[in-house]
Amino acid sequence: MSKALVWLRRDLRLSDHTALARATQEHDSVAVCFVFDTVILEQLGNPNDRRLTFIYQSLMELKAELVKQGSDLILLQGDPTIEIPLLAKNLEVNAVYCNHDYEPYAKSRDSKVSKKLFDNKIEFKSFRDQVVFESKEILSGAGTPFKVFTPYKNAWLKELSKKRDRLLEQKVSMSKFAQASELKSVIQNITLESLGFKPQDLWIQAGENSARKLLTKFEPEMSNYAEARNFPALNNGTSHLSVHLRFGTISIRECMRASQLIKGTGSETWMSELIWREFYQMVLDQFPHVAEHKCFKPEYDRIQWPGTNDHFEAWCEGMTGFPIVDAAIREFNATGWMHNRLRMIVASFLTKDLLVDWRKGEAYFAQHLLDYDLASNSGGWQWSASVGCDAQPYFRIFNPESQAEKFDPDQKYIKKWIPELGSKKYPSPIVEHDVQRKLAIELFKR
């Protein structure tokens, strides 16, 4: 009887899952595990980190589904380079299956796991799953990775027209899951508290079922997406699926398939946003220096950002005197969520109005974003700061006041998060936009 172990990472679901599909096709008995990676957990250092609650709740839903199938979910805590080879040996599996992760730490970790498994005569099989096209699958005419989004997107769409099978569901054979009785010796009771974290209230429901409901709810709204996505006061203007895509509680293929079913600019715009996500994953994979807080364009590493710490702290607290910026930061601090239009506004404001190094904003987002993703966070911040791949030109600077007038004309969103607006409790603007705009342009010209 051949046995396999599937190691979940950023793919916390049981359906449309490449590694699970392949393992259940190729083996008689498939065990499923997740490792709370202490290397990562020790870096977090915040017991109230919301991401752990989202991950844990998603895993509990997954575990309940496996128990229903007569199996169970193996939860471990430790260094995966030790835990995975040990578990594979204890379960006497023939192979370990997982899906690719493009972050530098993950690539190094997987390489170590693969070597240890090989030494134990156990196969290590990893698959493309969190993107439709990866690494060097989409290249320029010169055979090099793209550095500009639009030609990348055009090449991506052209490739998809030839490889429609990339969007097909990766079907998992539920009958192949290992019996709970086979897993008894390795099942541990791990709680959030035992990991050193406290359960948090989330603005969104975790798990695969919630992800699917959100997509179903968004489908009839997709035709309006091109316009509606810019207005933060609209509850149904965006899909709210970013955190589910980040932790893989829904597959990118399912989202892409949904966008193909609805014709029009709305679904095309949403698909374009999903392709941006792939673009940033490709950039991280092919240009790993961006993971080290370095500018994609090395010459911009020489910028001496003159912004003050006082201004940075006012930005972090939502007390800059610019209502659209402050409302966005306050919602972010309270929930870990920020609307995409607002992400661009607050990032532009920090770097171009306050002249604070983009890395400080990137790190603040990394600490608090529920949907934090290294590739997208680095890509988005470098885009806004005009130092990255296909970035906003440095002389195009958002005016926070005109952005507010355009995208929150009735101040519905602003007033929700700044109830003291117009009173003495709310601060005056800490800088003059027109003055700072000129300083920012000079800074970049130098």
C-alpha positions as CSV (number, residue, x, y, z in Angstrom):
1,M,0.0,0.0,0.0
2,S,1.5,3.3,-1.0
3,K,1.3,6.3,1.4
4,A,1.7,10.0,1.0
5,L,1.8,13.1,3.3
6,V,0.5,16.4,2.1
7,W,2.0,19.4,3.8
8,L,-0.3,22.4,3.8
9,R,1.2,25.9,3.9
10,R,-0.6,28.8,2.1
11,D,-3.3,26.5,0.7
12,L,-5.7,25.9,3.6
13,R,-8.5,24.1,1.8
14,L,-9.5,20.6,0.6
15,S,-10.9,21.4,-2.8
16,D,-9.2,22.4,-6.1
17,H,-5.8,21.8,-4.5
18,T,-3.0,20.6,-6.8
19,A,-0.8,18.8,-4.2
20,L,-3.9,17.0,-2.6
21,A,-5.3,16.1,-6.1
22,R,-2.0,14.6,-7.2
23,A,-1.4,12.8,-3.9
24,T,-4.9,11.2,-3.9
25,Q,-4.5,10.2,-7.5
26,E,-1.1,8.6,-7.0
27,H,-1.4,6.9,-3.5
28,D,-3.7,4.6,-1.6
29,S,-3.6,6.5,1.7
30,V,-3.0,10.3,2.1
31,A,-2.3,12.1,5.4
32,V,-2.6,15.9,5.7
33,C,-0.6,18.1,8.0
34,F,0.2,21.7,8.9
35,V,3.2,22.9,10.8
36,F,3.1,26.1,13.0
37,D,6.5,27.2,11.9
38,T,8.3,28.5,15.0
39,V,10.9,30.2,12.8
40,I,8.1,32.5,11.5
41,L,6.1,32.7,14.8
42,E,9.1,33.9,16.8
43,Q,9.5,36.8,14.3
44,L,5.9,38.0,14.8
45,G,6.3,38.7,18.5
46,N,2.7,40.0,18.9
47,P,0.4,37.7,20.8
48,N,-2.6,39.5,19.3
49,D,-1.6,38.9,15.7
50,R,-4.9,38.4,13.9
51,R,-3.4,36.2,11.2
52,L,-3.0,33.4,13.7
53,T,-6.7,33.5,14.5
54,F,-7.5,33.3,10.7
55,I,-5.1,30.5,10.1
56,Y,-6.2,28.5,13.2
57,Q,-10.0,28.9,12.5
58,S,-9.4,27.8,8.8
59,L,-7.5,24.8,10.0
60,M,-10.2,23.9,12.5
61,E,-12.8,23.9,9.7
62,L,-10.5,21.8,7.6
63,K,-9.9,19.4,10.5
64,A,-13.7,19.0,11.0
65,E,-14.2,18.1,7.3
66,L,-11.4,15.5,7.5
67,V,-12.9,14.0,10.6
68,K,-16.2,13.8,8.7
69,Q,-14.3,11.8,6.1
70,G,-13.0,9.4,8.8
71,S,-9.6,11.0,8.8
72,D,-7.9,13.8,10.8
73,L,-5.6,16.8,10.4
74,I,-2.1,16.5,11.9
75,L,-1.0,19.8,13.5
76,L,2.6,20.3,14.6
77,Q,4.6,23.0,16.1
78,G,8.3,23.5,15.4
79,D,10.9,23.9,12.6
80,P,9.5,22.2,9.5
81,T,13.0,21.2,8.3
82,I,12.9,18.9,11.4
83,E,9.2,18.1,11.8
84,I,8.3,17.2,8.2
85,P,11.1,14.6,7.6
86,L,10.4,13.1,11.1
87,L,6.6,12.9,10.5
88,A,7.2,11.4,7.1
89,K,9.5,8.7,8.6
90,N,7.0,8.0,11.5
91,L,4.1,7.5,9.1
92,E,6.3,5.5,6.7
93,V,5.2,7.4,3.7
94,N,6.6,7.1,0.2
95,A,6.4,10.8,-0.7
96,V,5.7,14.2,0.7
97,Y,3.5,16.6,-1.4
98,C,3.2,20.3,-1.2
99,N,2.6,23.4,-3.4
100,H,5.3,25.9,-4.4
101,D,6.0,29.0,-2.3
102,Y,8.1,31.8,-3.9
103,E,9.3,33.6,-0.8
104,P,13.1,33.3,-0.2
105,Y,12.7,31.8,3.3
106,A,10.2,29.2,1.9
107,K,12.5,28.2,-1.0
108,S,15.4,27.7,1.4
109,R,13.3,25.7,3.9
110,D,11.8,23.5,1.1
111,S,15.3,22.8,-0.2
112,K,16.4,21.6,3.2
113,V,13.3,19.4,3.7
114,S,13.7,17.9,0.2
115,K,17.4,17.0,1.0
116,K,16.5,15.3,4.3
117,L,13.7,13.3,2.7
118,F,15.9,12.2,-0.1
119,D,18.4,10.9,2.5
120,N,15.6,8.9,4.0
121,K,14.6,7.6,0.5
122,I,11.3,9.6,0.5
123,E,10.2,11.6,-2.5
124,F,9.5,15.3,-2.3
125,K,7.0,16.6,-4.8
126,S,6.0,20.3,-5.1
127,F,3.5,21.8,-7.5
128,R,2.4,25.1,-9.0
129,D,-0.8,26.0,-7.3
130,Q,-1.1,29.6,-5.9
131,V,-0.6,31.1,-9.3
132,V,-1.8,30.2,-12.8
133,F,1.7,30.9,-14.4
134,E,4.9,31.0,-12.4
135,S,8.5,32.0,-12.4
136,K,9.8,31.9,-16.0
137,E,6.6,30.7,-17.7
138,I,5.7,34.3,-18.9
139,L,8.8,35.9,-20.5
140,S,9.4,38.9,-22.8
141,G,10.4,38.4,-26.5
142,A,14.0,38.7,-25.3
143,G,13.5,35.7,-23.0
144,T,13.8,37.7,-19.8
145,P,11.3,38.3,-17.0
146,F,8.9,41.3,-17.5
147,K,9.5,44.5,-15.6
148,V,6.4,46.3,-16.7
149,F,2.9,45.0,-15.9
150,T,0.9,45.7,-19.1
151,P,3.1,43.7,-21.5
152,Y,3.3,41.0,-18.8
153,K,-0.5,40.9,-18.6
154,N,-0.9,40.7,-22.4
155,A,1.6,37.9,-22.6
156,W,-0.1,36.2,-19.7
157,L,-3.6,36.4,-21.4
158,K,-2.1,35.1,-24.7
159,E,-0.6,32.1,-22.9
160,L,-3.9,31.4,-21.1
161,S,-5.7,31.3,-24.5
162,K,-3.3,28.4,-25.4
163,K,-3.5,26.7,-22.0
164,R,-7.1,26.9,-20.9
165,D,-6.5,23.7,-18.8
166,R,-4.6,25.8,-16.3
167,L,-7.9,27.0,-14.9
168,L,-9.3,23.5,-14.6
169,E,-10.3,22.3,-11.1
170,Q,-7.7,20.0,-9.5
171,K,-10.0,17.3,-8.2
172,V,-9.3,15.7,-4.8
173,S,-10.3,12.1,-4.2
174,M,-11.8,12.4,-0.6
175,S,-11.9,8.6,-0.3
176,K,-8.1,8.4,-0.2
177,F,-7.6,10.3,3.1
178,A,-5.7,8.2,5.7
179,Q,-8.0,6.7,8.4
180,A,-7.9,8.5,11.8
181,S,-6.8,5.2,13.4
182,E,-3.5,5.3,11.3
183,L,-2.8,8.9,12.6
184,K,-3.5,8.4,16.3
185,S,0.2,8.3,17.3
186,V,1.0,11.7,15.6
187,I,-2.1,13.7,16.5
188,Q,-1.4,16.6,18.9
189,N,-3.8,19.0,20.6
190,I,-2.5,22.4,19.6
191,T,-4.4,25.6,20.5
192,L,-3.8,29.2,19.8
193,E,-3.0,29.7,23.5
194,S,-0.4,26.9,23.5
195,L,1.2,28.7,20.6
196,G,1.4,31.9,22.6
197,F,-1.3,33.7,20.8
198,K,-4.7,35.1,21.9
199,P,-7.9,34.6,19.8
200,Q,-8.9,37.8,18.0
201,D,-12.2,39.1,16.6
202,L,-11.9,39.2,12.8
203,W,-13.8,41.5,10.4
204,I,-14.1,38.5,8.1
205,Q,-15.0,34.8,8.6
206,A,-12.1,32.3,8.1
207,G,-12.2,29.1,6.2
208,E,-13.0,27.6,2.8
209,N,-16.8,27.8,3.2
210,S,-16.6,31.5,3.9
211,A,-14.4,32.1,0.9
212,R,-16.8,30.3,-1.4
213,K,-19.8,32.3,0.0
214,L,-17.9,35.6,-0.6
215,L,-17.1,34.6,-4.2
216,T,-20.8,33.6,-4.8
217,K,-21.9,37.0,-3.3
218,F,-19.4,38.9,-5.4
219,E,-20.3,37.3,-8.7
220,P,-23.4,39.4,-9.4
221,E,-21.5,42.6,-8.4
222,M,-18.5,41.8,-10.6
223,S,-20.0,43.7,-13.6
224,N,-19.8,46.9,-11.6
225,Y,-16.3,46.3,-10.2
226,A,-14.4,48.6,-12.6
227,E,-16.1,51.7,-11.0
228,A,-17.3,50.4,-7.6
229,R,-13.9,49.2,-6.5
230,N,-12.8,52.9,-6.0
231,F,-15.4,53.8,-3.4
232,P,-14.5,52.6,0.1
233,A,-17.9,53.4,1.5
234,L,-19.4,50.6,-0.7
235,N,-19.6,47.3,1.1
236,N,-20.0,45.3,-2.2
237,G,-17.5,47.3,-4.3
238,T,-14.8,44.7,-3.9
239,S,-14.6,40.9,-3.4
240,H,-12.9,41.0,0.0
241,L,-11.2,37.8,-1.1
242,S,-7.6,39.0,-0.6
243,V,-7.1,37.3,2.8
244,H,-8.6,34.1,1.4
245,L,-6.3,34.1,-1.6
246,R,-3.3,34.9,0.7
247,F,-4.0,31.8,2.9
248,G,-5.3,29.7,0.1
249,T,-8.8,29.1,1.6
250,I,-9.9,29.5,-2.1
251,S,-7.9,28.6,-5.2
252,I,-6.8,31.2,-7.7
253,R,-8.3,29.0,-10.4
254,E,-11.8,29.2,-8.9
255,C,-11.6,33.0,-8.8
256,M,-10.3,33.1,-12.4
257,R,-13.1,30.7,-13.6
258,A,-15.7,33.0,-12.0
259,S,-14.2,36.0,-13.8
260,Q,-14.5,34.2,-17.1
261,L,-18.2,33.5,-16.7
262,I,-19.1,37.2,-16.5
263,K,-18.5,39.3,-19.6
264,G,-17.7,43.0,-19.5
265,T,-15.2,45.5,-18.2
266,G,-15.9,44.8,-14.5
267,S,-14.8,41.1,-14.7
268,E,-11.9,42.1,-17.0
269,T,-10.7,44.6,-14.4
270,W,-11.0,42.1,-11.6
271,M,-9.1,39.5,-13.6
272,S,-6.5,42.2,-14.2
273,E,-6.1,42.7,-10.4
274,L,-5.6,38.9,-10.0
275,I,-2.9,39.1,-12.7
276,W,-1.2,41.9,-10.8
277,R,-1.0,39.4,-7.9
278,E,0.8,36.9,-10.2
279,F,3.1,39.7,-11.5
280,Y,4.3,40.5,-8.0
281,Q,4.8,36.8,-7.2
282,M,6.9,36.5,-10.4
283,V,8.9,39.6,-9.4
284,L,9.6,38.2,-5.9
285,D,10.7,34.9,-7.4
286,Q,12.9,36.3,-10.2
287,F,14.2,39.4,-8.3
288,P,14.5,38.2,-4.7
289,H,16.4,41.4,-3.6
290,V,13.0,43.0,-3.3
291,A,12.4,40.7,-0.3
292,E,15.3,42.4,1.5
293,H,13.6,45.8,1.7
294,K,15.7,46.9,-1.3
295,C,14.2,49.0,-4.2
296,F,13.5,47.1,-7.4
297,K,15.5,49.9,-9.1
298,P,18.8,50.0,-7.1
299,E,19.5,53.7,-7.9
300,Y,16.5,54.6,-5.6
301,D,18.2,53.0,-2.6
302,R,20.4,56.1,-2.6
303,I,17.4,58.4,-1.7
304,Q,17.8,60.0,1.7
305,W,14.2,60.3,3.0
306,P,14.0,63.5,5.2
307,G,10.6,62.6,6.8
308,T,10.5,62.8,10.6
309,N,9.5,60.2,13.2
310,D,6.8,62.5,14.6
311,H,5.1,62.6,11.2
312,F,5.4,58.8,10.8
313,E,3.8,58.3,14.2
314,A,1.0,60.7,13.4
315,W,0.4,58.7,10.2
316,C,0.4,55.4,12.2
317,E,-2.2,56.8,14.6
318,G,-4.5,58.3,12.0
319,M,-3.9,61.9,13.3
320,T,-2.4,63.7,10.2
321,G,-5.3,66.1,9.7
322,F,-6.0,64.6,6.3
323,P,-9.3,62.9,6.8
324,I,-9.2,60.2,4.0
325,V,-5.7,59.1,5.2
326,D,-6.7,59.1,8.9
327,A,-9.9,57.2,8.3
328,A,-8.1,54.5,6.3
329,I,-5.4,54.1,9.0
330,R,-7.9,53.9,11.8
331,E,-9.9,51.2,10.1
332,F,-6.7,49.4,9.4
333,N,-5.5,49.6,13.0
334,A,-8.9,48.3,14.2
335,T,-9.4,45.5,11.7
336,G,-6.2,44.7,9.8
337,W,-8.0,45.5,6.5
338,M,-7.6,48.4,4.1
339,H,-9.4,49.1,0.8
340,N,-7.1,49.0,-2.2
341,R,-7.8,52.6,-3.3
342,L,-7.0,53.7,0.3
343,R,-3.7,51.7,0.3
344,M,-2.5,53.8,-2.6
345,I,-3.6,57.0,-1.0
346,V,-2.0,56.4,2.4
347,A,1.2,55.0,0.8
348,S,1.5,58.0,-1.5
349,F,0.8,60.4,1.4
350,L,3.5,58.8,3.6
351,T,6.2,58.8,1.0
352,K,5.4,61.9,-1.1
353,D,3.7,64.2,1.4
354,L,5.5,63.2,4.6
355,L,8.7,62.2,2.7
356,V,9.1,59.1,5.0
357,D,11.0,56.1,3.8
358,W,8.5,53.6,2.1
359,R,10.1,50.8,4.1
360,K,8.6,52.1,7.3
361,G,5.2,52.0,5.8
362,E,5.8,48.5,4.3
363,A,6.9,47.2,7.7
364,Y,3.9,48.7,9.5
365,F,1.6,47.0,7.0
366,A,3.5,43.8,7.3
367,Q,2.9,43.9,11.1
368,H,-0.9,44.6,10.9
369,L,-2.3,43.5,7.6
370,L,-4.6,40.4,7.8
371,D,-4.0,39.7,4.1
372,Y,-0.2,40.4,4.4
373,D,1.7,38.9,1.5
374,L,5.4,39.7,1.0
375,A,5.2,39.9,-2.8
376,S,2.1,42.1,-3.0
377,N,3.0,44.3,0.0
378,S,6.5,45.0,-1.3
379,G,5.2,45.5,-4.8
380,G,2.4,47.8,-3.7
381,W,4.6,50.0,-1.5
382,Q,7.3,50.3,-4.1
383,W,4.7,51.2,-6.8
384,S,3.3,54.0,-4.6
385,A,6.8,55.3,-3.6
386,S,7.8,55.2,-7.3
387,V,10.9,53.1,-6.6
388,G,9.6,49.7,-7.8
389,C,8.7,47.6,-10.8
390,D,6.4,49.5,-13.3
391,A,5.9,52.1,-10.5
392,Q,3.7,55.2,-10.4
393,P,5.9,58.0,-12.1
394,Y,7.5,60.0,-9.2
395,F,5.9,63.3,-10.5
396,R,2.4,61.8,-10.3
397,I,1.4,62.5,-6.7
398,F,-2.0,61.8,-5.2
399,N,-3.7,64.9,-3.7
400,P,-5.4,63.4,-0.6
401,E,-8.1,66.1,-0.6
402,S,-9.1,65.6,-4.2
403,Q,-9.0,61.8,-3.8
404,A,-11.4,62.2,-0.9
405,E,-13.7,64.5,-2.9
406,K,-13.7,62.0,-5.8
407,F,-14.0,58.7,-4.0
408,D,-15.9,59.6,-0.7
409,P,-17.9,62.7,-1.9
410,D,-20.4,62.5,1.0
411,Q,-17.7,61.7,3.6
412,K,-19.7,58.6,4.5
413,Y,-16.6,56.5,4.9
414,I,-14.6,59.3,6.6
415,K,-17.3,60.1,9.1
416,K,-17.6,56.4,10.1
417,W,-14.0,56.4,11.2
418,I,-13.5,60.0,12.3
419,P,-16.6,60.8,14.4
420,E,-14.8,63.9,15.8
421,L,-14.3,65.4,12.3
422,G,-14.8,69.2,12.5
423,S,-14.3,69.5,16.2
424,K,-11.3,70.7,18.1
425,K,-10.3,67.1,18.9
426,Y,-9.4,66.6,15.3
427,P,-5.9,67.9,14.3
428,S,-5.1,70.5,11.6
429,P,-3.1,69.2,8.6
430,I,0.5,68.5,9.7
431,V,1.9,69.5,6.3
432,E,0.9,71.5,3.2
433,H,0.3,69.2,0.3
434,D,1.5,71.7,-2.4
435,V,4.7,72.5,-0.6
436,Q,5.5,68.8,0.1
437,R,4.7,67.8,-3.5
438,K,7.4,70.1,-4.8
439,L,9.9,68.8,-2.2
440,A,9.1,65.2,-3.3
441,I,9.7,66.0,-6.9
442,E,13.0,67.6,-6.1
443,L,14.0,64.6,-3.9
444,F,13.5,62.2,-6.9
445,K,15.1,64.5,-9.4
446,R,18.3,64.5,-7.3
